[in-house]
Structures are given as structure tokens and as C-alpha cells.
Amino acid sequence: MMIPKTVLALTLIAVISITPAFAETMAVEVQGVMKVNHAVSYTSTGVEIESISADLESIALIFQVLVSESESEGDISVTFDRKVFDANIAGEDDEFFIIADGEEITFTEEKDDASRTLSFSIPQGTEEFEIFGTILFDESFLLKLEELEKAAALKEEEEKKYFYEVMVPEMEAAADRINARIAAEKAAAVAAAEEEARVAALMATCGDGTVYVDGECVNEGLIGPQPEPVDSGSLINSVFAAMGIGLAVMIIVWGIFRSRHKKSSVVELDDS
């Protein structure tokens, strides 16, 4: 009974070990303008590919990766469609070139008329590797990319034009309004300070027992509503007029009295 179980277990292990890993696909980002979907397929063990970007000048694909910390190295197989990426000179296949964090990586290759597959290992801690070839995308793709880049440049130019012709004047106008308000508030504050200093100077001129009120110094005890002042000139004139009249009356009465007194004296003299 034990032998069949052992044979079954060994058979399962053998089947699992020879079962190929499922290939994943990933898009390639080009110049930050577009992405080419399903451009690269790969299988990996202990390696996670985070992104792939194309360098059209160097004719290379750049892989951003994360190697598992539990492995000393990760294994990866990358398959390229020859219409997307290839190494070919004068109609003959050329060698690809791989570097990981600046170090050259050795690899094995399988190829046919449609694709080429590169298999290799990268050490733990690797963050990026690059694969260099001689052909990256066909001419029609590059023309489409050029059109997209021109459209992106035109859009950027229109955005800049809108920014400088519309947004900048609006921001400058807003800044002018703010500066004008600040200047007005500052001028008002200066005027208020000057008026306060002027009033303080006038108050300093008031003598003891007086205070500065409404532009003049008044007796401190007279603060508040006061009766209207009497016209002293008219009063004095009335007094002098009354005195003059009284004096005139006295002179007249005295004159009359004296005249009568003389008469009476004359009469008394005659009788004697």
C-alpha cells in the first residue's frame, strides 16, 4: 500500500516540476507619450517587473524590477516579438546585450522567425536591467509616435499660451488690486497717526485746569453742555447808559433843588 502512494507523490512532483510557468505580458511605455500593450511577455521566479520603458535613442528596453529578498537571485525569461524588438544587422541576427545595475548579464536564447526569448538570472538587490538591440518598433510605429509627440507639443504650447496670455494677466491684476488696497490702508493708518499726533500737540498747549475739546481749550469743569455765553459788551453798554441817565436825573434834580433853595433864601432875607 505504501508503494503506490510513493509513486503517486513522485509523479505529482515530476508533473509540477516540468509544468511551464504561465507567461505574463506587460505594456511598454514610450517617451512618456504612449504605451504599447502586450509588447513583452515573460515568466519569472523571485522577480517582479514593475515597469518597462523604451529608449529609442539607445534602442533598448529598460526594466524596473524587484528581486525577492528571500532569494539570492531571481530567474526571468523575456520574449520579444521581432516586429517590436530585435537585434539584426544586414538581415542577419545579431546578439542582444544585457546589463543589470551596470553589470553585464549572461543569458541563453531561443528564437524562431516570429520571436526571440532571452533567459537569465539577476542578483538580489537589482533594481533595473536593460536589454539592448538594433531595432525597436517599425517605421510606421515611429511615424505614429512622432505624430503623437507633435500633438503633445502643440497641446503644451497652447497651455503655455493660455497661461501667459490669460492666467498671468489675471494674476497680475489681482496682485495690483491687493497692492492698491494695502497702500490705501497704509495711507489711512499714516493719516490717522498724523492726526493723533496733531491733536496730542494741541492738547499739550492747554494750560492747567483746561482740556482740549472740539478744537479748543476749555475749563475742565465746563465739560459737557453749557449755557450760551452772555454778550458782555451789550451788558456793559446798558450799565453805562443807565448810569448816565441816573446821573443826568440827579443833576437835574440837584439843579431844581438848588434853584428853590436860592429862592427861599431870598425870601427869608427880604422878611428880615
Protein Blocks (a to p, Z undefined) as FASTA:
>chain_A
ZZmmmmmmmmmmmmmmmpccddddddddehhlaccehkbccddehiacfbdcddfklopa
dddddddfkbfbdcddddddfkloccdeehiacdddddeehiacdddddddfkbccdddd
ddehiabdcdddfbecjfklmmmmmmmmmmmmmmmmmmmmmmmmmmmmmmmmmmmmmmmm
mmmmmmmmmmmmmmmmmmmmmmmmpcehiaceehiacdfklgccddddddfklmmmmmmm
mmmmmmmmmmmmmmmmmmmmmmmmmmmmmmZZ
